[in-house]
Amino acid sequence: MVGCEAFFSSQSLGVTRRALYKIMIYPLVMSVAFMTMININMDLEPWRSINDGVMGGVSAGGMLQSDQGLKFSGRLSLENNGGFSSVRRLVSQDLSNATGVRIQVRGDGREYQFRIRQSSGFDGVSWSAMFSSSENWQQIDIALDQFTPVFRGRTVPQAGPVIPSEIQQIGFLLADKTAGRFELEIRSIEFIME
């Protein structure tokens, strides 16, 4: 019993707390300190809209500047076999060491896609990751290995995983088969680096 009292004395407990701090907190601080992020600027100019009008649909959507950053908004229509709205932009940063993407968004409760392209062309394979929006601001981290290669709504497994050094475009897409207005505010887009 004397040994237990000595162990729990204030001096011993202080040492134990310091030891626990070093074991539990110090590595966390170190890992945060060494995480590098590459920010994508929140200028409106580089963004372009691509809606289902390219295949006869009548959805309308685009990117706007907002008080918080950017806003992807419009109206989704299912007429004429349509049903998608998207925005995308070129990126010029070296993303060779990227392991994931972090976005801060607030929306209307709909499911959106964050998309990556490995070419600067209009058409071709995209790597897509779904996320649900909320009326409250949320930070969403998506590892690059969670993206699925798709082409015109179909999975393309032979395209393989995202190759970070080949990322040339990023974007957002809505294709949830629900007609009506939509709005997704975007406060930041960052790539998480090794």
C-alpha positions in Angstrom: 0.0 0.0 0.0 2.9 2.4 0.7 4.1 1.8 -2.9 0.7 2.8 -4.3 0.6 6.0 -2.1 4.1 7.0 -3.3 3.1 6.4 -6.9 0.0 8.6 -6.6 1.8 11.4 -4.6 1.6 14.8 -6.3 5.2 14.7 -7.3 4.9 11.2 -8.9 1.6 12.1 -10.5 3.3 15.2 -12.1 6.0 12.9 -13.6 3.3 10.5 -14.8 1.4 13.3 -16.4 4.5 14.6 -18.1 5.3 11.2 -19.4 1.8 10.7 -20.7 2.0 14.2 -22.3 5.2 13.1 -24.1 3.7 9.8 -25.2 0.3 11.0 -26.3 0.5 14.7 -27.2 4.1 15.3 -28.4 3.8 13.0 -31.5 0.5 14.6 -32.4 2.0 18.1 -32.3 5.0 16.9 -34.3 2.8 15.3 -37.0 0.6 18.5 -37.3 3.7 20.7 -37.4 5.2 18.8 -40.4 1.9 18.5 -42.4 2.2 20.6 -45.5 -0.8 22.0 -47.4 -1.0 23.5 -50.8 -3.8 26.1 -51.1 -5.8 26.5 -54.3 -6.6 30.2 -54.6 -10.2 31.2 -54.3 -10.3 33.5 -57.3 -13.4 33.2 -59.5 -11.6 33.7 -62.8 -10.2 30.2 -63.5 -13.4 28.4 -63.0 -15.6 27.3 -65.9 -19.0 25.7 -66.0 -19.9 22.5 -67.8 -23.5 21.5 -67.6 -25.7 18.9 -69.2 -26.4 21.2 -72.1 -23.4 19.5 -73.8 -25.8 16.5 -74.3 -29.1 18.3 -74.7 -30.0 18.9 -71.0 -31.2 22.2 -69.6 -29.5 22.4 -66.2 -27.9 25.6 -65.3 -25.1 26.2 -62.8 -21.8 27.9 -62.2 -19.3 29.3 -59.8 -19.8 32.7 -58.1 -17.7 34.7 -55.7 -19.2 34.9 -52.2 -18.4 36.5 -48.9 -16.9 33.2 -47.7 -15.0 32.4 -50.9 -16.8 30.7 -53.8 -20.3 29.4 -54.4 -21.3 26.6 -56.8 -25.0 27.1 -57.5 -27.8 26.8 -60.0 -30.7 24.6 -60.9 -30.6 20.9 -61.8 -33.1 19.7 -64.4 -33.8 16.1 -65.5 -35.4 17.2 -68.7 -34.1 16.0 -72.1 -32.1 13.2 -70.3 -30.1 15.8 -68.4 -29.2 15.9 -64.8 -25.8 17.3 -64.0 -24.0 20.6 -63.4 -20.3 21.0 -62.8 -17.5 23.5 -62.5 -13.8 22.9 -62.9 -10.5 24.7 -63.1 -6.9 24.1 -64.0 -4.3 23.8 -61.3 -0.7 24.8 -61.8 0.9 23.7 -58.5 3.2 20.8 -58.2 1.1 18.2 -56.4 3.6 15.3 -56.8 3.6 14.7 -53.0 -0.1 15.0 -52.4 -1.9 12.3 -50.4 -5.3 13.9 -50.2 -7.5 16.9 -50.5 -9.2 19.0 -47.8 -12.2 21.1 -48.5 -14.2 23.4 -46.3 -17.8 23.5 -47.5 -21.4 24.4 -46.5 -24.4 23.3 -48.6 -27.9 22.3 -49.0 -27.8 18.7 -47.8 -27.2 17.3 -51.3 -24.5 14.8 -52.3 -21.8 16.4 -54.4 -18.6 15.1 -56.0 -15.1 16.5 -55.8 -13.4 15.6 -59.1 -9.8 15.4 -60.2 -8.6 15.2 -63.8 -5.2 14.2 -65.0 -5.4 16.1 -68.3 -6.2 19.7 -69.3 -8.7 18.5 -71.9 -12.5 19.0 -71.9 -13.4 15.3 -72.0 -11.9 12.1 -70.5 -11.6 10.2 -67.3 -12.2 12.0 -64.0 -11.4 10.7 -60.5 -14.4 11.2 -58.3 -15.2 11.3 -54.5 -18.7 11.8 -53.1 -19.4 13.9 -50.1 -22.6 15.0 -48.3 -23.1 18.7 -47.7 -24.6 20.2 -44.6 -26.0 23.6 -43.7 -23.1 24.0 -41.2 -19.5 24.5 -42.3 -17.6 21.2 -42.5 -14.1 20.3 -43.2 -13.8 17.2 -45.4 -10.6 15.3 -45.9 -10.5 12.8 -48.8 -7.4 10.6 -49.4 -6.4 10.3 -53.0 -6.8 6.5 -52.8 -10.5 7.0 -52.1 -11.2 8.5 -55.6 -12.8 6.4 -58.2 -12.0 6.8 -61.9 -15.2 7.5 -63.9 -16.1 8.4 -67.5 -19.6 9.8 -68.3 -21.1 8.2 -65.1 -19.4 4.8 -65.5 -16.5 3.4 -63.5 -13.3 2.9 -65.4 -11.2 0.6 -63.2 -8.4 0.2 -65.8 -7.6 3.9 -65.4 -6.0 3.1 -62.0 -5.5 5.4 -59.0 -4.9 9.1 -59.1 -1.3 9.9 -59.9 -0.6 13.1 -57.9 2.1 14.4 -60.2 -0.4 14.3 -63.1 -3.2 16.3 -61.5 -4.2 19.1 -63.9 -7.8 20.0 -63.0 -10.1 20.0 -60.0 -13.8 20.5 -59.8 -17.2 19.9 -58.3 -20.2 18.1 -59.8 -23.8 17.6 -58.8 -25.7 14.6 -60.4 -28.0 13.4 -57.7 -31.0 12.9 -59.9 -33.0 15.5 -58.0 -34.3 18.4 -59.9 -34.3 21.9 -58.3 -32.0 24.6 -57.0 -28.7 23.8 -55.4 -26.0 25.7 -53.6 -22.6 24.7 -52.2 -20.3 27.3 -50.6 -16.6 26.6 -50.7 -14.4 28.4 -48.2 -11.1 26.6 -49.1 -9.6 23.8 -51.2 -6.2 22.4 -50.1 -4.1 19.5 -51.0 -2.5 17.5 -48.1 1.1 16.8 -48.8 3.4 14.1 -47.4 
